Amino acid sequence: MEFLNSPFIIPLGAFATAVIIVAIANMRKMRERELMAHQEMRLKEMEHERKLKEMEIEKAKLELEKSKAGR
């Protein structure tokens, strides 16, 4: 148990604690960025779906007008 009496144990412990805190903070930031990217991607996907539905409605209107004009 001479290692516990070593003069290096406190500085090593403090260094290890600082490394762990920085790693946790970086992981948290990375996770937040990942969540933001997923949210942005979902919003773009929803906007794309809305535009496709609008185009389908417009196409149906044009086809209805053509069928009415053809009578």
LOKE-762826 format. One record per residue (C-alpha): residue number from 1; residue in one letter; chain; z, y, x. Coordinates in steps of 0.25 Angstrom, whole numbers, padded with zeros to 4 digits. Layout:
% residues N
  nr rest kette     z     y     x
 NUM    A     A     Z     Y     X
...
//
This chain:
% residues 71
  nr rest kette     z     y     x
   1    M     A  0000  0000  0000
   2    E     A -0002  0009  0012
   3    F     A -0014  0014  0005
   4    L     A -0006  0021 -0005
   5    N     A  0002  0029  0006
   6    S     A -0011  0033  0012
   7    P     A -0013  0049  0013
   8    F     A -0027  0047  0008
   9    I     A -0023  0041 -0006
  10    I     A -0021  0055 -0013
  11    P     A -0034  0062 -0008
  12    L     A -0042  0049 -0011
  13    G     A -0036  0049 -0025
  14    A     A -0038  0063 -0027
  15    F     A -0053  0062 -0023
  16    A     A -0055  0050 -0032
  17    T     A -0049  0057 -0044
  18    A     A -0058  0069 -0041
  19    V     A -0070  0059 -0040
  20    I     A -0067  0052 -0053
  21    I     A -0065  0066 -0061
  22    V     A -0078  0071 -0056
  23    A     A -0085  0058 -0060
  24    I     A -0079  0058 -0074
  25    A     A -0083  0072 -0076
  26    N     A -0098  0069 -0071
  27    M     A -0098  0057 -0080
  28    R     A -0094  0066 -0092
  29    K     A -0104  0076 -0089
  30    M     A -0115  0066 -0088
  31    R     A -0111  0059 -0101
  32    E     A -0111  0073 -0108
  33    R     A -0126  0075 -0102
  34    E     A -0130  0062 -0107
  35    L     A -0125  0064 -0121
  36    M     A -0131  0078 -0122
  37    A     A -0145  0071 -0117
  38    H     A -0143  0061 -0128
  39    Q     A -0140  0071 -0139
  40    E     A -0152  0080 -0134
  41    M     A -0161  0068 -0135
  42    R     A -0156  0064 -0149
  43    L     A -0159  0078 -0154
  44    K     A -0173  0078 -0148
  45    E     A -0175  0064 -0154
  46    M     A -0171  0069 -0168
  47    E     A -0180  0082 -0167
  48    H     A -0191  0073 -0163
  49    E     A -0189  0064 -0176
  50    R     A -0188  0076 -0184
  51    K     A -0201  0081 -0179
  52    L     A -0208  0068 -0182
  53    K     A -0202  0068 -0196
  54    E     A -0208  0082 -0198
  55    M     A -0221  0077 -0193
  56    E     A -0221  0065 -0202
  57    I     A -0218  0074 -0214
  58    E     A -0229  0084 -0210
  59    K     A -0239  0072 -0209
  60    A     A -0235  0067 -0223
  61    K     A -0237  0081 -0229
  62    L     A -0251  0082 -0222
  63    E     A -0255  0068 -0227
  64    L     A -0250  0072 -0241
  65    E     A -0258  0084 -0241
  66    K     A -0271  0077 -0236
  67    S     A -0269  0066 -0247
  68    K     A -0267  0077 -0258
  69    A     A -0280  0085 -0252
  70    G     A -0288  0072 -0252
  71    R     A -0286  0069 -0267
//
